[in-house]
Amino acid sequence: MNAVATLLPYWAVASLLVIGLYITIAAGNLVKKLIGLGIFQVSVFVFYIAIGETLGAGPPILDARFTRYVNPLPSVLILTAIVVAVATLALGLALAVRIREAFGTVDEAELAPLTDSTLPPSPDAGSQP
């Protein structure tokens, strides 16, 4: 039972990773893709937390009660990764709103024909050899 309990976070990481990757690839809606990306990022957070865990260790504060301490580096990396994830999600949602305003949809299948006909020609399009 103890071996199963120690592997549980890694099974959660693998499950979240696969679910997030599948949603990101399979979904046609841009907002659903962002949700899948968020789930994928959470799997990375859980992975870092799982590898940073030390059984029987105390917080990284000097105290006579503790002889072993948890490494604070994974926690610091997770805080930074959470900030990056929130910024990525905010930018993605802002782009989705602008795409919705410009084209009236956030579905990839409906956007593909719209983007080809509504984009202006590139300035170097006529200079191809």
N, C-alpha and C positions, 0 to 999 in steps of 0.2 A: 504494500500500500504506500509506503514512503517513496518508493521509486516513481510511482504514478503521480504522487503529489508534487514531486520535484520537477517532473516533465510537463505538468499542466500549463504553466505559463508559455512554454514553447509550442504546445498544441494550440493555445489561444492565439499566439503570434502567427502561426502557420495558417490557421483558419481565417483570421482577420486579413492577412496578406492576400490569400486567394480570393476572398469575397471582395475586397477592395479592388484588386486588379481586374477581376471579372466585371464588376460594375463599371469601372473606368473604361474598359475596352468594349463591352457589349452595349452599354446604354447609348441611345441616340440623342437624348436630351442633355444639354450642356450642364444643367443644374444637377442632374443625376450623376454625371461624370464628376462633378465637384464633390458630391457626397461620397462617391467611390474613392476619390483621392483622399478625402478626410479619413475614411476607414483605413485606407492603406497607410496613412501617416500615423494613425493610432497604433497600428501593428508595430511600427518602428519604435514608438514610445514604449510600448509594453516590452519589446525585446530589450531595449536599453535598461529598463527598470529590472527585468529578470536577470540580466547578466551582472547588474550592479548589486544584487542582493547577496548579503553574507549572513549565513545563519549564526545566531548567537552573538552578533556584533551590535554595538550600541551606536548612537549618533556620533558624528565626528566632532564631539565636544570633549575636551579634556575633563575627565571625571575619574575619581578613584574606583567607582563601581564597575567601570568597563576596562577590559584588557584588550579587546578587539574592537576595531572601529570600521564603520561602513565607508567605502570610498565615496567621497562627495562628487567626484568628476562626472559620473553618469547622471546625477541629478542636475548638475549645472548644464550639461549637454541637452537634457530633456527640456529644461526651461527655455533654452535658446531655440530648440526645435519647435516648441509650442508657439513661440512668438513668430517664427518663420511660417509655420502652418497657418496661423491666423491671418497673417499678411497675405499669404498665397490664396487663401479662401476668399478674403475680402477683395483682392484684385480680380479673381476669377468671377465672383458674383457681380462686380462692377462691370466687367466686360460682358457678362451675360445680359445684364440690364441694357447696356448700350446696343448689343446685337439685337435684342428684342425690340428696342425703339427703332432701330434702323431697318430691320427686315421683317418685323412682326412675328417672329418665331425664334425658338431656341433649339429646334430639332435639326440635327445634322442633315437628315435626308431632305428636308425642305430648304435648308440653307445652301446646299451644293449648287443647284441650278440658279439660285438668286445671286450668289457671289460671282459666278462666271459672267453674267450679263450686266451686272450693275457696277462692276469695277471699271474705273477709267483705264485706258491703255497706258502701259508703262512707257516712260520717255525713251528708253533704249530698245523698244520693240521693233522699230524699223531699221536698226543698225545691225541686224543679225546677218552673218555671212552666208 
